[in-house]
């Protein structure tokens, strides 16, 4: 799994998103491991989830719950997409 701990050179400790990710690193890693995501998939899904969080940051009431639930749904969506049968020709 990707290293979720913010690196000092990359992170501003006063940044709320950085603090949230650091606080939830174990839970995030657990979700990604549960769904057996490859390192690349995990990184892509986490980036997608964080980008959504940035856009909706002020509207999110419980950021911890929102982030974990959104990441879990992204993993499920990824698995469904991977397992979906190819469209049959008409």
C-alpha positions as CSV (number, residue, x, y, z in Angstrom):
1,X,0.0,0.0,0.0
2,X,1.2,3.5,-0.6
3,X,2.8,5.4,2.3
4,X,0.0,7.7,3.6
5,X,2.0,9.6,6.1
6,X,2.6,13.1,5.0
7,X,6.3,13.9,4.3
8,X,7.6,17.0,6.1
9,X,8.7,18.6,2.8
10,X,5.3,18.0,1.2
11,X,3.0,18.9,4.0
12,X,2.1,22.0,5.9
13,X,1.1,20.8,9.5
14,X,-1.4,23.7,9.6
15,X,-3.2,22.4,6.6
16,X,-6.5,20.8,7.7
17,X,-6.5,18.2,4.9
18,X,-3.0,17.1,5.7
19,X,-3.9,16.7,9.4
20,X,-7.0,14.7,8.5
21,X,-5.1,12.3,6.2
22,X,-2.5,11.8,8.9
23,X,-5.1,11.1,11.5
24,X,-6.9,8.6,9.2
25,X,-3.9,6.9,7.7
26,X,-4.5,3.6,9.5
27,X,-8.2,3.5,8.5
28,X,-7.4,4.5,4.9
29,X,-4.8,1.8,4.6
30,X,-7.3,-0.7,6.1
31,X,-9.9,0.1,3.5
32,X,-7.5,-0.1,0.6
33,X,-6.1,-3.4,2.0
34,X,-9.6,-4.8,2.5
35,X,-10.4,-4.3,-1.2
36,X,-7.0,-5.6,-2.2
37,X,-6.2,-2.6,-4.3
38,X,-2.8,-2.5,-6.0
39,X,-0.5,0.3,-5.1
40,X,-1.4,2.2,-8.3
41,X,-5.1,1.7,-7.9
42,X,-4.9,2.7,-4.2
43,X,-3.0,5.9,-5.1
44,X,-5.5,6.8,-7.9
45,X,-8.6,6.2,-5.7
46,X,-7.1,8.1,-2.8
47,X,-6.2,11.1,-5.1
48,X,-9.7,11.0,-6.6
49,X,-11.3,11.0,-3.2
50,X,-9.0,13.8,-1.9
51,X,-9.8,15.9,-5.0
52,X,-13.5,15.6,-4.3
53,X,-12.9,16.5,-0.7
54,X,-11.1,19.7,-1.7
55,X,-14.0,20.8,-3.9
56,X,-16.5,20.1,-1.2
57,X,-14.4,20.9,1.9
58,X,-16.6,23.6,3.3
59,X,-19.9,21.7,2.7
60,X,-18.7,18.5,4.4
61,X,-20.0,18.2,8.0
62,X,-18.1,15.2,9.2
63,X,-14.9,15.1,7.1
64,X,-13.6,11.9,8.7
65,X,-16.7,9.9,8.0
66,X,-17.1,11.5,4.5
67,X,-13.6,10.7,3.5
68,X,-13.7,7.1,4.6
69,X,-17.1,6.4,3.2
70,X,-16.2,8.1,-0.2
71,X,-13.0,6.1,-0.4
72,X,-14.9,2.8,0.4
73,X,-17.5,3.6,-2.4
74,X,-14.6,4.4,-4.8
75,X,-13.1,1.0,-4.1
76,X,-16.4,-0.7,-4.7
77,X,-16.9,1.2,-7.9
78,X,-13.5,0.2,-9.1
79,X,-14.1,-3.5,-8.3
80,X,-17.5,-3.4,-10.1
81,X,-15.9,-1.8,-13.1
82,X,-13.1,-4.4,-13.2
83,X,-15.5,-7.3,-12.9
84,X,-18.2,-5.9,-15.3
85,X,-18.6,-8.2,-18.3
86,X,-17.7,-6.7,-21.7
87,X,-20.6,-5.3,-23.6
88,X,-22.0,-7.8,-26.1
89,X,-22.1,-6.6,-29.7
90,X,-25.6,-5.8,-30.9
